[in-house]
């Protein structure tokens, strides 16, 4: 993997203050799993089996410039690395693990200054020519999202990826390139930018897409696009990734994704290989304006959610009216193990998440399945009646 040293160029990749409409300070400590990562233990649990060596590691980590809250995790990672070496699994496995970890670190370093910016991932073919309608749709979509304050993440190649990069612009986009023996090189817009990373492994690259994206828009593409689309659908369907907008965007009048949807209905749904509510996990459209609206509408009032053991906290920008909560309990009681949806404050595990303390919440005891049905709940929250205490201007918007 390669990346230029991180430094913002004059006139290069730094966002202007006017570009901050898509900034949300509460996104600082992202957990793309909806609480699964933050729920992992952060206390020191591992040991080398050698008390003297453990003490030396504690001293080294304490002297290193680590955040105090991460010291235990750093120690455990070092111990894991030592144990991998002691396992004598072979140089090939060691190289793979070492390189994967380096790639993840470099990607995290790149995204860190922009952690609070909403980002849309744009997938699509590298082979699409610039005169084709789907390319023009990619340019237009990314430009419209940029105008709403969002940044774009692409695979950094040409074709659809290059179109989305062009539409978003160098300053408002990231490139996650892949080192291939053919075809893939960074497009002209993002080439040599500080927000470009080149990966050796697809799995670390795809992790970065999923971890950093707030919405996923798929344009027509080949095996790679299908792979990326099915992956994010599977992750959300199984609860391994938090629910986010997935838009399948055809060219105007196009049938690429309409044919895909028909296949899903005729074979997967009809064969009972997926559930009816799984169809709510994605939207098919051939309108750029509709795709933009779908992404923005998802975050109209809904902010995020987190599972905290047997309970779930649904965070919103604005408090719901009591009548809306009553309606949610009527429509979506099937999602609960017991009890009902109730207004509440942060649950104990949430109290370490900065910037979320003041957000109104719905608290419940959920079934952790049927995520298409949870998506339907989120859609309702975004159109539900707001509390009387919410300003008239917010309600009007």
C-alpha positions as CSV (number, residue, x, y, z in Angstrom):
1,X,0.0,0.0,0.0
2,X,1.2,3.5,-0.7
3,X,0.1,7.0,0.2
4,X,1.7,10.4,0.1
5,X,2.6,11.7,3.6
6,X,-0.4,13.5,5.1
7,X,-0.1,17.2,4.7
8,X,-2.7,19.6,3.4
9,X,-1.5,21.5,0.3
10,X,-2.1,25.2,-0.1
11,X,-5.1,25.3,-2.4
12,X,-5.3,21.6,-2.2
13,X,-7.4,19.3,-0.1
14,X,-8.4,21.4,2.9
15,X,-12.1,22.2,3.2
16,X,-13.1,25.8,3.5
17,X,-15.4,26.8,6.4
18,X,-18.3,27.3,3.9
19,X,-18.0,23.6,3.0
20,X,-19.0,22.4,6.5
21,X,-22.8,21.9,6.0
22,X,-22.2,18.2,6.2
23,X,-20.2,18.3,9.4
24,X,-21.6,16.6,12.5
25,X,-19.3,16.9,15.5
26,X,-21.0,13.9,17.1
27,X,-19.5,11.5,14.5
28,X,-16.0,11.7,16.1
29,X,-15.9,8.1,17.5
30,X,-17.6,6.1,14.7
31,X,-18.8,2.6,15.2
32,X,-20.1,1.3,11.9
33,X,-21.6,-1.8,13.6
34,X,-24.1,0.1,15.7
35,X,-22.4,-0.6,19.0
36,X,-20.6,-3.9,18.4
37,X,-17.1,-2.4,18.4
38,X,-17.6,0.0,21.3
39,X,-19.0,-2.8,23.4
40,X,-15.8,-4.7,23.1
41,X,-13.7,-4.7,26.3
42,X,-11.0,-2.0,26.5
43,X,-9.3,-3.1,29.7
44,X,-5.9,-4.9,29.6
45,X,-6.6,-8.7,29.4
46,X,-3.7,-10.3,27.6
47,X,-0.4,-11.6,28.9
48,X,2.7,-12.9,27.3
49,X,3.0,-15.4,30.0
50,X,6.2,-13.7,31.2
51,X,5.7,-11.2,34.0
52,X,9.0,-9.5,33.3
53,X,8.1,-9.0,29.6
54,X,4.6,-7.8,30.5
55,X,6.1,-5.2,32.8
56,X,8.5,-4.1,30.0
57,X,5.6,-3.8,27.5
58,X,3.6,-1.7,30.0
59,X,6.5,0.7,30.4
60,X,7.1,1.0,26.6
61,X,3.4,1.7,25.9
62,X,3.2,4.2,28.8
63,X,6.2,6.1,27.4
64,X,4.8,6.1,23.9
65,X,2.5,8.9,22.7
66,X,-0.7,6.8,23.0
67,X,-4.0,8.2,24.2
68,X,-4.4,6.9,27.8
69,X,-7.8,5.3,26.9
70,X,-6.1,3.2,24.2
71,X,-3.0,2.0,26.2
72,X,-4.6,-1.3,27.2
73,X,-5.6,-2.0,23.6
74,X,-2.1,-1.1,22.3
75,X,-0.6,-3.5,24.8
76,X,-2.9,-6.3,23.7
77,X,-2.2,-5.7,20.0
78,X,1.6,-6.0,20.8
79,X,1.0,-9.2,22.7
80,X,-1.1,-10.6,19.9
81,X,1.7,-9.8,17.4
82,X,4.2,-11.6,19.7
83,X,2.0,-14.6,19.9
84,X,1.5,-14.7,16.2
85,X,5.3,-14.8,15.8
86,X,5.6,-17.5,18.4
87,X,3.0,-19.6,16.6
88,X,5.5,-20.1,13.7
89,X,2.6,-20.0,11.1
90,X,5.0,-19.1,8.4
91,X,6.4,-16.0,6.8
92,X,3.5,-15.7,4.3
93,X,0.9,-15.4,7.0
94,X,3.1,-12.9,8.9
95,X,3.5,-10.7,5.8
96,X,-0.3,-10.8,5.2
97,X,-1.2,-9.8,8.7
98,X,1.5,-7.2,8.9
99,X,0.5,-5.6,5.6
100,X,-3.2,-5.7,6.4
101,X,-2.6,-3.9,9.7
102,X,-0.4,-1.2,8.0
103,X,-3.1,-0.6,5.4
104,X,-5.8,-0.2,8.1
105,X,-3.6,2.3,9.9
106,X,-2.8,4.3,6.9
107,X,-6.5,4.5,5.9
108,X,-7.5,5.5,9.5
109,X,-4.8,8.2,9.5
110,X,-6.1,9.6,6.2
111,X,-9.8,9.7,7.3
112,X,-9.2,11.0,10.8
113,X,-9.2,14.8,10.0
114,X,-12.5,14.3,8.3
115,X,-14.1,12.0,10.8
116,X,-16.9,14.4,11.5
117,X,-17.9,14.8,7.8
118,X,-20.8,12.9,6.3
119,X,-19.5,10.8,3.3
120,X,-21.3,9.0,0.5
121,X,-19.6,5.9,-1.1
122,X,-20.0,5.8,-4.9
123,X,-19.5,2.3,-6.5
124,X,-19.5,1.6,-10.2
125,X,-17.5,0.3,-13.1
126,X,-14.0,1.5,-14.0
127,X,-14.8,0.8,-17.7
128,X,-17.7,3.3,-18.2
129,X,-16.8,5.9,-20.8
130,X,-17.3,9.6,-20.1
131,X,-19.8,10.0,-22.9
132,X,-22.3,7.5,-21.4
133,X,-25.4,8.6,-19.4
134,X,-24.4,6.6,-16.3
135,X,-21.0,8.5,-16.1
136,X,-22.9,11.8,-16.3
137,X,-25.2,10.6,-13.6
138,X,-22.2,9.9,-11.4
139,X,-20.8,13.4,-12.0
140,X,-24.1,15.1,-11.3
141,X,-24.9,13.0,-8.2
142,X,-21.5,13.6,-6.5
143,X,-21.7,17.4,-7.4
144,X,-25.2,17.7,-5.8
145,X,-24.0,15.8,-2.7
146,X,-21.0,18.1,-2.5
147,X,-23.3,21.1,-2.6
148,X,-25.1,19.7,0.4
149,X,-21.9,19.6,2.3
150,X,-21.1,15.9,1.9
151,X,-17.9,14.3,0.8
152,X,-17.5,11.4,-1.6
153,X,-15.5,8.1,-1.3
154,X,-14.7,6.2,-4.5
155,X,-12.4,3.4,-5.6
156,X,-10.2,6.1,-7.2
157,X,-10.3,4.5,-10.7
158,X,-11.7,5.8,-13.9
159,X,-15.2,5.3,-15.3
160,X,-18.0,5.8,-12.8
161,X,-15.4,6.3,-10.0
162,X,-13.7,9.0,-12.0
163,X,-17.0,10.6,-12.7
164,X,-18.0,10.7,-9.1
165,X,-14.6,12.0,-8.2
166,X,-14.9,14.8,-10.8
167,X,-18.3,15.7,-9.6
168,X,-17.3,15.9,-5.9
169,X,-14.0,17.6,-6.7
170,X,-10.6,16.9,-5.3
171,X,-11.2,18.9,-2.1
172,X,-14.4,17.0,-1.3
173,X,-13.5,13.4,-2.1
174,X,-11.3,10.4,-1.1
175,X,-9.8,7.7,-3.3
176,X,-9.4,4.1,-2.1
177,X,-7.4,2.6,-4.9
178,X,-6.4,-1.0,-5.4
179,X,-3.1,-2.3,-6.7
180,X,-4.0,-4.5,-9.7
181,X,-1.8,-5.9,-12.5
182,X,-4.1,-4.2,-15.0
183,X,-6.8,-1.6,-15.4
184,X,-6.7,0.3,-12.1
185,X,-4.8,3.5,-11.6
186,X,-5.8,6.6,-9.7
187,X,-8.0,8.9,-11.8
188,X,-6.8,12.4,-12.7
189,X,-9.0,14.2,-10.1
190,X,-7.5,12.4,-7.0
191,X,-4.1,11.4,-8.3
192,X,-1.3,12.4,-5.9
193,X,-3.8,13.8,-3.4
194,X,-3.3,13.3,0.4
195,X,-6.8,11.7,0.5
196,X,-5.7,8.8,-1.8
197,X,-4.7,5.4,-0.4
198,X,-3.6,2.5,-2.5
199,X,-4.4,-0.9,-1.0
200,X,-2.9,-4.3,-1.8
201,X,-5.9,-6.3,-0.3
202,X,-9.5,-6.0,-1.3
203,X,-10.7,-6.9,2.2
204,X,-8.9,-4.0,3.9
205,X,-10.1,-1.6,1.2
206,X,-13.7,-2.8,1.5
207,X,-13.5,-2.4,5.3
208,X,-12.6,1.2,4.8
209,X,-15.6,1.8,2.5
210,X,-18.0,0.3,5.0
211,X,-16.4,1.8,8.1
212,X,-16.2,5.4,6.8
213,X,-19.4,5.7,4.6
214,X,-22.7,7.2,5.7
215,X,-24.6,6.1,2.6
216,X,-23.9,3.9,-0.4
217,X,-24.8,4.6,-4.0
218,X,-24.2,2.0,-6.7
219,X,-24.1,2.8,-10.3
220,X,-23.9,0.1,-13.1
221,X,-20.8,-2.0,-12.8
222,X,-19.2,-5.4,-13.1
223,X,-18.3,-8.2,-10.7
224,X,-16.6,-5.7,-8.4
225,X,-19.7,-3.5,-8.1
226,X,-21.9,-6.5,-7.5
227,X,-19.5,-7.8,-4.8
228,X,-19.5,-4.4,-3.0
229,X,-23.3,-4.2,-3.3
230,X,-23.9,-7.7,-2.0
231,X,-21.4,-7.2,0.8
232,X,-23.0,-4.1,2.2
233,X,-26.5,-5.6,1.9
234,X,-25.3,-8.7,3.7
235,X,-23.6,-6.8,6.5
236,X,-26.7,-4.7,7.1
237,X,-29.1,-7.6,6.7
238,X,-27.2,-9.6,9.4
239,X,-26.7,-6.7,11.7
240,X,-22.9,-6.7,11.3
241,X,-23.1,-3.1,10.0
242,X,-25.5,-0.3,11.0
243,X,-28.4,0.5,8.7
244,X,-27.6,3.1,6.2
245,X,-29.1,4.2,2.8
246,X,-28.3,1.9,-0.1
247,X,-29.3,3.4,-3.5
248,X,-29.1,1.6,-6.8
249,X,-28.9,4.4,-9.3
250,X,-29.6,3.6,-13.0
251,X,-29.0,6.0,-15.8
252,X,-32.2,7.8,-16.8
253,X,-34.5,5.2,-18.3
254,X,-32.0,2.5,-17.6
255,X,-32.8,-1.1,-16.7
256,X,-29.5,-2.3,-15.1
257,X,-30.7,-2.1,-11.5
258,X,-34.3,-2.7,-12.4
259,X,-33.3,-6.1,-13.8
260,X,-31.3,-6.7,-10.7
261,X,-34.3,-6.0,-8.5
262,X,-36.5,-8.2,-10.7
263,X,-34.0,-11.1,-10.2
264,X,-34.0,-10.5,-6.4
265,X,-37.8,-10.7,-6.4
266,X,-38.2,-13.6,-8.7
267,X,-35.5,-15.8,-7.3
268,X,-34.4,-14.8,-3.8
269,X,-37.7,-13.5,-2.5
270,X,-40.0,-15.9,-4.3
271,X,-37.8,-18.8,-3.2
272,X,-37.9,-17.6,0.4
273,X,-34.1,-17.1,0.5
274,X,-34.6,-13.6,1.9
275,X,-37.5,-12.1,3.8
276,X,-40.0,-9.5,2.4
277,X,-38.7,-6.8,4.7
278,X,-35.2,-7.3,3.2
279,X,-36.4,-5.4,0.1
280,X,-36.6,-2.3,2.3
281,X,-32.8,-2.3,2.7
282,X,-32.3,-0.8,-0.8
283,X,-33.9,1.6,-3.2
284,X,-33.8,1.4,-7.0
285,X,-34.1,4.7,-9.0
286,X,-33.0,6.2,-12.2
287,X,-33.3,9.8,-10.9
288,X,-30.2,11.6,-9.5
289,X,-32.5,14.0,-7.7
290,X,-34.3,11.1,-6.1
291,X,-31.1,9.5,-5.0
292,X,-29.9,12.7,-3.4
293,X,-33.2,13.1,-1.6
294,X,-33.1,9.5,-0.4
295,X,-29.7,9.9,1.2
296,X,-30.5,13.3,2.8
297,X,-34.0,12.2,4.0
298,X,-32.5,9.3,5.9
299,X,-30.8,11.7,8.3
300,X,-33.7,14.2,8.5
301,X,-34.4,13.3,12.1
302,X,-32.7,9.9,12.6
303,X,-29.1,10.2,13.7
304,X,-27.9,6.7,14.7
305,X,-28.5,3.8,17.0
306,X,-26.6,1.7,19.4
307,X,-27.2,-1.7,20.9
308,X,-26.3,-1.8,24.6
309,X,-26.6,-5.4,25.7
310,X,-30.3,-6.2,25.7
311,X,-31.4,-2.7,25.0
312,X,-31.3,-0.3,22.0
313,X,-30.9,3.4,21.9
314,X,-32.2,5.2,18.8
315,X,-30.7,8.7,18.6
316,X,-32.5,11.5,16.9
317,X,-31.9,15.2,16.1
318,X,-35.3,16.2,17.4
319,X,-37.7,14.8,20.0
320,X,-40.8,13.1,18.7
321,X,-44.3,14.0,19.7
322,X,-46.0,11.6,22.2
323,X,-48.5,10.8,19.5
324,X,-45.7,9.7,17.2
325,X,-44.3,7.4,19.9
326,X,-47.7,5.9,20.4
327,X,-48.0,5.3,16.7
328,X,-44.5,3.7,16.6
329,X,-45.6,1.3,19.3
330,X,-48.7,0.3,17.3
331,X,-46.8,-0.2,14.0
332,X,-43.5,-1.7,15.2
333,X,-44.2,-3.6,18.3
334,X,-43.2,-6.8,16.5
335,X,-39.5,-5.6,16.7
336,X,-39.5,-5.8,20.5
337,X,-38.7,-8.7,22.8
338,X,-40.8,-7.1,25.5
339,X,-42.1,-3.7,26.6
340,X,-42.4,-0.7,24.3
341,X,-40.6,2.2,22.7
342,X,-40.1,4.9,25.3
343,X,-38.4,8.3,25.3
344,X,-35.2,8.4,27.3
345,X,-31.7,9.6,27.9
346,X,-28.3,8.0,27.1
347,X,-27.8,4.5,28.4
348,X,-24.8,3.9,30.6
349,X,-22.6,2.5,27.8
350,X,-23.3,5.6,25.6
351,X,-22.0,8.0,28.2
352,X,-18.5,7.8,26.8
353,X,-19.6,8.9,23.3
354,X,-18.8,12.6,22.9
355,X,-21.3,14.9,21.3
356,X,-24.3,12.6,21.7
357,X,-25.4,13.4,25.2
358,X,-28.1,15.9,24.3
359,X,-29.7,13.9,21.5
360,X,-33.3,12.8,22.2
361,X,-33.8,9.0,22.2
362,X,-36.1,6.1,21.9
363,X,-35.2,3.3,24.2
364,X,-36.4,-0.3,23.7
365,X,-35.6,-4.0,24.2
366,X,-35.2,-5.2,20.6
367,X,-35.0,-8.4,18.6
368,X,-31.6,-8.1,16.9
369,X,-32.8,-9.3,13.5
370,X,-35.2,-8.2,10.7
371,X,-33.1,-5.2,9.9
372,X,-35.2,-4.3,6.8
373,X,-38.1,-3.8,9.3
374,X,-35.8,-1.6,11.4
375,X,-35.2,0.4,8.2
376,X,-38.9,0.9,7.9
377,X,-39.0,2.3,11.5
378,X,-36.2,4.7,10.6
379,X,-38.2,5.9,7.6
380,X,-41.2,6.5,9.8
381,X,-39.1,8.4,12.4
382,X,-38.0,10.8,9.7
383,X,-41.5,11.8,8.8
384,X,-43.1,11.5,12.3
385,X,-44.7,14.4,14.1
386,X,-42.2,16.3,16.3
387,X,-42.7,17.4,19.9
388,X,-44.3,20.7,20.7
389,X,-41.0,21.9,22.1
390,X,-39.3,21.7,18.6
391,X,-39.2,25.1,16.9
392,X,-41.6,25.9,14.1
393,X,-38.7,26.5,11.7
394,X,-37.4,22.9,12.2
395,X,-40.9,21.5,11.7
396,X,-41.3,23.5,8.5
397,X,-38.0,22.2,7.1
